[in-house]
Amino acid sequence: MSLFEVLSDLANRHLDEQRRARLREVYLKTRTRLNPLLKLVNGSFDAVTLRDHLAARLGDDFTVLMVHSSMNKMAPMYTGTPLDLVRMLIDFVGPERTLVMPAFYFGDPKIGGNRATFLANPRFDLRRTPSQMGLATELFRRTKGVVQSRHPVYRVAALGPLAAEICAGHENADTPAGPGTPFETMYRHDARVLGIGKPIDVLTQVHYVEDSMGLDFPASCARREPLPVTVVVDGNTEVQAALNGYEVAWRRDMFRLRHILPAGIIDEWQFHRVPMFTTRAKPLVEALFEAAGRGDTVYAPPPS
């Protein structure tokens, strides 16, 4: 793990959300002051240069590309705008393939997590509730032709031939990321997952395994009490969904992936010191099912 990853893990383990938010604010302010030095040492790149890099690194052997991104982690080396990034990714994927981005909503931080938020108001406006996964994902979500899945928390946005198939029925699924969700569809289509400015701890495809195994998942799991939520699709359409699935009591440590997966499943690198990663959904999921079969997961058991 990098020093940043170690410090992030310590903060997540020992600080509450309010203190973590203050720490993030201090980190971002400090990084902003160091921007000229960081740019001098690491160089810079724009959206066109990044596209060329992705073409060389990823190739074009995929039908679906799921992108996690962070403009904060790309700065100051990336000189383009979030909109430049979105337009580049749409162009890179092209009209014959499908681009997917997370548009997750984890609740109003003034109220608490998603359950506290929807207990206070069990309605989710699909069009007006912004993505909490970064500005690029929100710009993509608002792009003409983009389809959104109708889940109040793990909503995804997709553009391309498979967009409707990927997003269909998410509100009816028994779990947020298991069977009947976009993550199952992306597994079936062996989507390529890409992180730009993000380390592997954002790899949501991992949760397809635990949601599929349910109580058989080798960690301390319990079934959540479903919380009904009305999803407002537009002014005339509402659908019913629920916050459901399983609660894992053990502490999640996504960096355990580096130890429980075979070599080559996840490719991690840096581009101008910006963290990047890529993997394919099918070999990732199959390797994680195999690891779970021997008791290895991304959840660390409590000390005995």
C-alpha positions in Angstrom: 0.0 0.0 0.0 1.1 3.5 -0.7 1.5 6.0 2.1 -1.7 7.7 1.1 -3.6 4.4 1.2 -2.2 3.6 4.6 -3.2 7.0 6.0 -6.6 6.7 4.4 -7.1 3.3 5.9 -6.1 4.6 9.4 -8.5 7.5 9.0 -11.4 5.2 8.0 -10.7 2.9 10.9 -10.3 5.4 13.7 -12.1 8.6 12.7 -15.8 9.4 12.4 -17.3 10.9 9.3 -17.1 14.5 10.5 -13.4 14.2 11.4 -12.7 12.4 8.1 -14.4 15.3 6.2 -12.2 17.8 8.0 -9.1 15.8 7.3 -10.1 15.6 3.6 -10.5 19.4 3.5 -7.1 20.0 5.0 -5.6 17.5 2.6 -7.2 19.2 -0.5 -6.1 22.7 0.7 -2.6 21.5 1.2 -2.5 19.7 -2.1 -3.8 22.9 -3.9 -1.0 24.9 -2.4 1.5 22.4 -3.7 0.0 22.3 -7.2 2.8 24.2 -9.0 5.4 21.9 -7.5 3.4 18.7 -8.3 2.9 19.8 -11.9 6.6 20.6 -12.2 7.7 17.2 -10.9 5.0 15.0 -12.5 4.3 16.8 -15.7 0.9 17.4 -17.2 -1.6 15.9 -19.6 -4.9 16.8 -21.2 -7.9 14.7 -22.3 -6.4 14.0 -25.7 -3.2 12.7 -24.2 -5.1 10.6 -21.7 -7.2 9.1 -24.5 -4.1 8.1 -26.4 -2.7 6.5 -23.2 -5.9 4.6 -22.5 -6.0 3.3 -26.1 -2.5 2.0 -25.8 -3.0 0.5 -22.3 -6.6 -1.0 -22.7 -6.9 -1.7 -26.4 -10.5 -2.0 -27.7 -11.4 -5.6 -26.8 -14.5 -4.8 -24.7 -18.2 -4.1 -25.2 -18.7 -2.2 -21.9 -16.4 0.2 -20.0 -17.3 1.0 -16.4 -15.3 4.1 -15.3 -14.6 5.3 -11.8 -12.9 8.7 -11.6 -11.7 11.5 -9.3 -10.9 15.0 -10.6 -9.3 15.8 -7.2 -6.8 13.0 -7.6 -6.1 13.9 -11.2 -5.2 17.5 -10.3 -3.1 19.4 -11.0 -1.5 17.1 -13.6 -4.7 16.9 -15.6 -5.2 20.2 -17.3 -8.6 19.6 -18.8 -12.1 20.1 -17.4 -14.5 17.4 -16.1 -16.6 17.9 -19.2 -13.5 17.3 -21.4 -13.0 14.0 -19.6 -16.6 12.9 -20.1 -16.5 13.9 -23.8 -13.2 12.1 -24.3 -14.5 8.9 -22.7 -17.7 8.9 -24.8 -15.5 9.3 -27.9 -13.1 6.6 -26.7 -15.8 4.1 -26.2 -17.6 5.1 -29.4 -21.2 4.4 -30.5 -20.9 0.7 -30.8 -19.9 0.1 -27.2 -21.3 1.2 -23.9 -19.9 3.6 -21.3 -21.0 3.2 -17.7 -20.3 5.4 -14.7 -21.5 5.2 -11.1 -24.0 7.8 -10.0 -24.3 6.6 -6.4 -26.1 8.5 -3.7 -25.2 7.7 -0.1 -27.5 10.1 1.6 -27.7 13.6 2.9 -24.5 14.1 5.1 -26.5 16.5 7.3 -28.8 13.7 8.2 -26.6 10.7 8.1 -26.2 7.6 5.8 -28.7 6.5 3.2 -31.0 4.7 5.6 -31.3 7.7 7.9 -31.9 9.9 4.9 -34.7 7.7 3.5 -36.2 7.2 6.9 -36.6 10.9 7.1 -38.0 11.1 3.5 -38.5 7.8 1.6 -38.5 9.4 -1.8 -35.7 9.6 -4.4 -35.8 11.9 -7.4 -34.0 10.1 -10.2 -33.5 13.2 -12.3 -32.7 15.8 -9.7 -30.6 13.9 -7.1 -27.0 14.4 -8.1 -24.3 11.8 -8.2 -22.0 11.8 -5.2 -19.2 10.1 -7.2 -17.6 13.3 -8.6 -18.4 16.0 -11.0 -17.5 14.0 -14.1 -20.1 11.4 -13.2 -22.8 14.1 -12.6 -22.0 15.6 -16.0 -22.2 12.2 -17.6 -25.5 11.4 -15.9 -27.0 14.6 -17.4 -25.7 13.9 -20.9 -28.4 13.5 -23.6 -29.2 9.8 -24.2 -27.8 8.5 -20.9 -30.0 5.9 -19.2 -30.0 5.6 -15.4 -30.8 2.6 -13.2 -33.6 3.2 -10.7 -31.9 2.3 -7.5 -31.9 5.0 -4.8 -28.3 4.3 -3.7 -26.3 2.2 -6.2 -27.7 4.0 -9.3 -25.5 3.7 -12.4 -25.6 5.8 -15.6 -25.0 4.2 -19.0 -24.7 5.4 -22.7 -24.6 3.0 -25.6 -26.3 -0.1 -27.1 -26.3 -2.0 -23.9 -27.4 0.9 -21.6 -31.0 -0.1 -21.3 -30.1 -3.7 -20.6 -27.6 -2.8 -17.9 -29.9 -0.4 -16.1 -33.2 -2.4 -16.4 -34.9 -3.6 -13.3 -32.4 -2.4 -10.7 -35.2 -1.2 -8.5 -36.6 -4.8 -8.3 -33.3 -6.5 -7.4 -33.1 -8.2 -4.0 -29.7 -6.6 -3.3 -27.9 -3.5 -4.5 -25.1 -5.2 -6.5 -26.1 -8.9 -6.9 -28.4 -10.8 -9.2 -30.7 -8.6 -11.3 -28.5 -5.5 -11.0 -26.2 -3.7 -13.5 -23.3 -5.5 -11.8 -24.6 -8.9 -12.9 -25.1 -7.6 -16.5 -21.6 -6.2 -16.5 -20.3 -9.5 -15.3 -22.1 -11.4 -18.0 -20.7 -9.0 -20.7 -17.2 -9.1 -19.1 -17.1 -5.4 -18.8 -13.8 -3.7 -18.5 -13.6 -1.6 -15.3 -11.3 1.4 -15.3 -10.2 3.7 -12.5 -8.9 7.2 -13.4 -7.5 9.0 -10.3 -8.9 6.2 -8.2 -7.2 3.3 -6.4 -8.9 -0.2 -6.2 -10.9 0.6 -3.1 -13.7 1.9 -5.4 -14.1 -1.4 -7.3 -17.9 -1.8 -6.8 -18.0 -4.9 -9.0 -16.5 -6.8 -6.0 -19.8 -6.6 -4.2 -21.6 -8.7 -6.8 -19.9 -11.7 -5.1 -21.1 -11.0 -1.5 -24.6 -10.0 -2.7 -24.9 -13.2 -4.7 -23.7 -15.5 -1.9 -25.8 -13.8 0.8 -25.7 -15.6 4.1 -23.2 -18.1 2.6 -20.6 -15.4 2.2 -17.7 -16.2 4.5 -18.0 -13.1 6.7 -20.4 -12.2 9.5 -23.5 -11.3 7.5 -27.1 -10.5 8.4 -30.1 -9.7 6.3 -31.1 -6.0 6.4 -34.6 -5.1 7.1 -36.0 -3.7 3.8 -36.7 0.0 3.8 -39.2 1.0 1.1 -38.3 4.0 -1.1 -40.4 5.6 -3.8 -38.2 6.5 -6.9 -39.6 9.4 -8.8 -38.6 8.8 -12.4 -40.2 11.9 -13.8 -43.2 14.1 -13.1 -45.7 11.3 -14.1 -43.9 8.1 -13.2 -43.0 6.6 -9.8 -41.6 3.1 -9.1 -41.1 1.3 -5.8 -37.7 0.2 -4.6 -36.2 -0.8 -1.3 -32.9 -0.5 0.6 -32.2 -4.2 1.2 -29.4 -6.7 1.0 -27.0 -7.9 3.6 -25.0 -6.2 6.4 -21.4 -7.4 6.8 -20.1 -6.9 10.3 -16.4 -7.3 9.5 -14.3 -4.3 8.4 -14.0 -3.9 4.7 -10.4 -3.6 3.4 -10.5 -3.5 -0.4 -6.7 -3.5 -0.6 -6.9 -7.2 0.5 -7.7 -7.7 -3.2 -3.9 -7.5 -3.9 -3.4 -10.6 -1.7 -6.4 -12.8 -2.4 -6.5 -12.4 -6.2 -4.2 -14.2 -8.6 -1.6 -12.0 -10.3 -2.8 -10.2 -13.4 -6.5 -9.9 -12.5 -6.1 -6.3 -11.6 -3.6 -4.0 -13.4 -2.5 -1.0 -11.3 -0.2 1.8 -12.5 0.3 5.6 -12.4 0.1 8.1 -15.3 1.9 11.3 -14.4 1.5 10.1 -10.8 -2.2 9.8 -11.1 -3.4 6.4 -9.8 -5.0 4.2 -12.4 -6.3 0.6 -12.5 -8.2 -1.7 -14.8 -9.7 -5.2 -14.6 -12.3 -7.4 -16.4 -15.5 -8.2 -14.6 -15.7 -11.9 -15.4 -12.2 -13.0 -14.3 -12.5 -10.7 -11.3 -15.8 -12.1 -10.1 -14.8 -15.7 -10.8 -11.6 -15.3 -8.8 -13.5 -13.7 -5.9 -16.0 -16.6 -5.8 -13.1 -19.0 -5.7 -11.4 -17.0 -2.9 -14.6 -16.9 -0.9 -14.8 -20.6 -1.2 -11.6 -20.9 0.8 -12.7 -18.2 3.2 -10.7 -15.2 1.7 -12.6 -11.9 1.2 -12.1 -8.2 1.3 -13.4 -8.2 4.8 -10.9 -8.5 7.7 -12.1 -10.7 10.6 -12.0 -9.1 14.0 -8.9 -9.9 16.1 -9.4 -13.1 18.0 
